[in-house]
């Protein structure tokens, strides 16, 4: 069974890093992912944003 990824980072090259549901449950990983998004190294899919908002809530994500 293939794991679905909700976010992606372009490093380490050549394949990058994928973030499945289990990773986005961890606040420390999410904070680091947001840092990568700020410098345009990562992206979060629509499904990833829906998961983050439903799991953590706006207050925690802010």
Secondary structure, DSSP 8 states (H G I E B T S, - for coil): ----EEEEE--STTT-EEEEHHHHT-HHHHHHHHHHHHTTSEEE-HHHHHHHHHHH-HHHH-
